[in-house]
Amino acid sequence: MICMPRPSDKRIVDETAEYIRNECKISWIGLSKGGVYAEAPEYARNDMVAEARKGDITHIMTLDADTVPPPDTILRLLTHDRDIIAGVYPLFVGGKKCWSFSLENRKSNPTRQDLFPYQKLSQRTFKVMALSGSTVLIKKEVFDHIEWPWYKTVRSGSEVLMGHDFDFSNKAREAGYELWVDPTIQCRHYNIVELNAVFNAGV
């Protein structure tokens, strides 16, 4: 099952919808069971995971409406047989070009984890400390060993200390699970423009 919270304006990148149609042979509307729309994606993710756990499935893949994985991503991730494994995609955070994972564990400030700088990656899978929330394949049983809510934005008043995806990452590691990345699965990520193309052009 693909767990993809659509934004409240119900928009989705056409290529993302096409990817899901081709990969799963059914429409993305059917995959968004229950018609969950949310300003904060953790609400939709929690609802969809709860629904998915009732069914006879083995894995859940989280996907964002602006991320386009390469063909056969699900099969390639399944082949690794990891509890939690993800592809990668580019992000632009705090004026910096980044990849969608963190290798750091900040013991002095556990709510903060810096994303990995955007650069050429190795061609082998490797362990990480935290994952951004899209294109992450998770065995369903993982959610049996993590306290609900599985995804939660950590706040102090109105300040966001940690996003829901890093919160999930920390909970999973505390439950004894390893987080892995397959850097050969490089997804396209749309903001106003597709970021891989911009970053590779040296902008």
Secondary structure as UniProt FT lines:
FT   STRAND          2..3
FT   TURN            8..9
FT   HELIX           14..24
FT   HELIX           28..31
FT   TURN            33..34
FT   HELIX           41..52
FT   TURN            53..54
FT   STRAND          59..62
FT   TURN            65..66
FT   STRAND          67..68
FT   TURN            71..72
FT   HELIX           73..80
FT   STRAND          84..88
FT   STRAND          90..93
FT   TURN            94..95
FT   STRAND          96..99
FT   STRAND          101..102
FT   TURN            110..111
FT   STRAND          126..128
FT   STRAND          130..131
FT   STRAND          136..139
FT   HELIX           140..144
FT   STRAND          154..156
FT   TURN            157..158
FT   STRAND          159..162
FT   HELIX           164..174
FT   TURN            175..176
FT   STRAND          179..186
FT   STRAND          188..190
FT   HELIX           195..200
FT   TURN            201..202
//
